Amino acid sequence: MRPHGAVQPGGPQLGPLSALEIRQQLVTGGLTTTVDLCVAGTSFWAPAVAWRALDLDAAPPERHVPERLDMPPELMALSSDERDQLRWWLRTKGVVRGPLGGNALQQALDEGSDAGAVVALVGGDCWFPSSEMELVPDPVTLSDGFSAADGDTVPTIPCPICLEIVAADAKLCPECGERTAPASFLPASSRPASIPDDPPGAGWLKMHWRPLITMSAIFSLITAGIALRYLAPDRYQPPRRMGPPAAAAEPACDTPCWHGEACQMGRCVWQQPNDVGHIDTVPTIAGPFDLPRGVVDAMPLDADRFAVSYLLGVQITSTRTGSTLSLVSDAPQAQKLYRVGEVVYATAPRRIYVIDVQTTRVLKTIEIGSPVGALAVGASGRRVLASIPGARAAAVIAADYHAEVSRFYFGDDKVLQVALDDTGERALATNGRVPLAGLPAPRSANNFGAMYAFDPTRLPSEQDRVRTGMMGNPVDVAMLPDSKTSYVVLREKDAVIQVERLASGAIRQTGRLQTCRQPEQIELIRRGRRAIVRCNLDRAVEVFDLHKRELARQIPLNARVSDLVVTPDGRQAILLLVRDKAGAVGLLDLDTYDLQLHELGGEPHRVRLTPDGRAAVVISDRSKVAWVLR
């Protein structure tokens, strides 16, 4: 092939000239590098710098040269040999390579994997996608399977666009101007099937095994359904006759059971908590152990330690030797001690200290701002009610994070006694006071006694506090686990009043139990639905049956009872008897009402139990000593 040159196609032409002659004219200035050349015997014209035979220097095209979505038609019609005679630029991943021959370009495209690569002819005027460089196979191979027209010796193929019959070696269709494509671009109807319909030597089963398996599976599923339907013919049929309606279940117990009780054999039986008990009938008494002179209160922490509150803080003392184990000096001026789960609340003139039982460290201080009177701990242990007589209010404390959540005010009444029920949704507050020994009762508490009922779980602004007059010095309150009934001790009236809270917030008296003279304390005996009352003047204790609302037993004593507690299992009551600077501890069996007395070397005034009820600490305010019972 000998390239020859011309100014432009269709204009004055020179040649044919050899590659050497064209190079000489380019050197002497007879021709410029912008002149178009073509190979003799062909019709494709390209700039001089585009031909490999001349090997002229050329600069890569600028990046802003326009890009096309397809290859120019004149380049698309070239064969692989004709493309190899030209030089090309390749831009992939922002890098321009070239000039490359047609074969070298095709090899670079096969090795690369950049789908966004573009190609340009050296000296050309545009970039186009590299996918357009796919070379058209030899036209002779495209005519396989097609027959030429009658009388024609040139193989023909249908145009894939307009379906006109064109020569097999034609690059462009003369009818529609589109390029002819290889067999992969032909319509599906003109190509042989990917899976032959009738492979040679294939039997009927080999050709039809897929639909045979499918139909067998469907038939098996239908057959199994029909068989199951006939094996259970009445499974999905409605009953032929409706049976008689079930009789309504009669309540097992006549009255609703209390919280903590279970209905067994038609009776409500109290369920004793696990791991609780009482003190032995013949206890082991350790002591007396000397206490600080300013002792205010004492409380057992466990079987080996008990806490004592006084001016310097809370002293931890051994229950076996009476020796001081440690001093919680972070709780100065501690007064009364209350057990709240795994911590101890120690009241002080303006705050409450929260002390961990195990480590005896002060975990938190709850600021109250006024002296605290008494605390009431709910049965669930989640809420604590603290009376604040100076502020004429009661504070609700959340025991899970030890913080005051609300405060209820009661006008001009200095409430002192507070009580919470098992649910934590009912609370009572009274302004009664127990006078010191030998002194009369306060006139305000006797003549102007009052009670308030409220819900600690609701905000104070969302409920009314209705004042209910309760003349007779209401000194103690007990709330039953039935969530509606409560009992109030009237010291100066020698009676226990049964009350219920109304929907309006007021309190209504529903019954009255006459007691011994000057009752001062009432404790629930959940086992058997009873209550025990301690009297001051008559020197006796009385047990009442709360279900029948009558006196069950009166236990007369020869000395005044200063304090009493009921063990957690409900089987024993511990009484402290004081007489002529001496005293004793009485263990009352609440099943048989047998009383066992054990002398002490001093006057006992207060008794506190461990949470399991198997040990107790008795303190004497006069002698400043303590005894430990097991």
CORRAZI-V868686 format. One line per field, one symbol per residue. ss: DSSP state (A for helix, B for strand, O for the rest). psi: psi as a letter, one per 40 degrees, with the letter a starting at -180 (. if undefined). burial: I if it has 24 or more other C-alpha atoms within 12 Angstrom, else O. Layout:
ss->???
psi->???
burial->???
This chain:
ss->OOBBBBOOOOOOBOOOOOAAAAAAAAAAOOOOOOOBBBBOOOOOOBBAAABOOOOOOOOOOOOOOOBBOOOOAAAAOOOAAAAAOBBBBBBBOOBBBBBBBAAAAAAAAAAOOOOOOBBBBOOOOOBBBAAAAOOOOOAAAAOOOOOOOOOOOOOBBBOOOOOOBBBOOOOBOOOOOOBOOOAAAOOAAAOOOOOOOOOOOOOAAAAAAAAAAAAAAAAAAAAAAAAAAAAOOOOOOOOOOOOOOOOOOOOOOOOOOOOOBBBBOOBBBBOOOOOOOOOOOOOOBBBBBBOOOOOOBBBBOOOOBBBBBBOOBBBBBBOOOOOBBBBBOOOOOOOOBBBBOOBBBBBOOOBBBBBBOOOOOBBBBBBOOOOOOOBBBOOOOOBBBBBBOOOOBBBBBBOOOOBBBBBBBOOOOOOOBBBBOOOOOOBBBBOOOOOOOOOOOOAAAAAOOBBBBBOOOOOAAAOOOOOBBOOOOBBBBBBOOOOOBBBBBBAAAOBBBBBBBOOOOOBBBBBBBBOOOOBBBBBBBOOOOBBBBBBOOOOBBBBBBOOOOBBBBBBBOOOBBBBBBBOOOOOBBBBBBBBOOBBBBBBBBOOOOOBBBBBBOOOOOBBBBOOOOOOBBBBBOOOOBBBBBO
psi->hhiiiidiheahiiaiiidddddddddeediieeihiihheiehiiideehdddfihiiiiidehiiieiiiddddeiidddddeiiiihhhfehhiaiiiddddddddddieheeiiiihheieiiiideeehhhihdddeeheiiiiheiehiiiihedeeihiidehdihedeeiiiiideeiiddeiiidhidgihehidddefdddddddddddddddddddddddgdedeiiidhhiiihihhihdidiiiiheiihhfeihhhhhiifiaiiidgihhhaihhiidfhdiihhdaeeiiihhadeahhhihedeeihdihgeegificihhhgbeihhhiideihhhhhddefihdihhhdeihhciihhideedihhhigddefihhhhhedegihdihhifbehgidhiiiadeeehiihieihhiiheiiihdddddfiiihhiheeiideeiihhhhhgiegheiihhieeediihhhhdeefihhhiihideeihhheihhhaihgheihhigdhefiihhhiddegiiihihddefihdhhgiieihhdiiihideeeihhihhhhffiiihhhhhedefhhhhhiifahhdihiiideeeiihhihddefiiihh.
burial->OOIIIIIOOOOOOIOOOOIOOIIOOOOOOOOOIIIIIIIOOOOIIIIIIIIIIIIIOIOIIOOOOOIOOIIIOOIIIIIIOIIIIIIIIIIIOOOOIIIIIIIOIIOIIOOOOOOOIIIIIIIIIIIIIIIIIIIIOOIOOIIOOOOOOOOOOOIIIIIIOOOOIIIIIIIIIOOOOIIIIIIOOOOOOOOOOOOOOOOOOOOOOOOOOOOOOOOOOOOOOOOOOOOOOOOOOOOOOOOOOOOOOOOOOOOOOOOOIIIIOOOOOOOIOIOOOOOOIIIIIOOOIIIIIIIIOIIIIIIIIIIIIIIIIIIOIIIIIIIIOIIOOOIIOIIIIIIIIIIIIOIIIIIIIIIIIIIIIOOIIIIOIIOIOOIIIIIIIIIOIIIIIIIIIIIIIIIIIIIOOIIIIIIIIIOOIIIIIIIIIIIIIIIIIIIIIIOOOOOOIOOOIIOIIIIIIIIIIOOOOOOOIIIIIIIIIIIIIIIIIIIIIIIIIIIIIIIIIIIIIOOOOOIIOOOIIIIIIIIIIIIIIIIIIIIIIIIIIIIIIIIIOIIOOOIIOIIIIOIIIIIIIIIIIIIIIIIIIIOOOOIIIIIIIIOOOOIIIIIIIIIIIIIIIIIIIIIIIIIIIIIIIIIIII
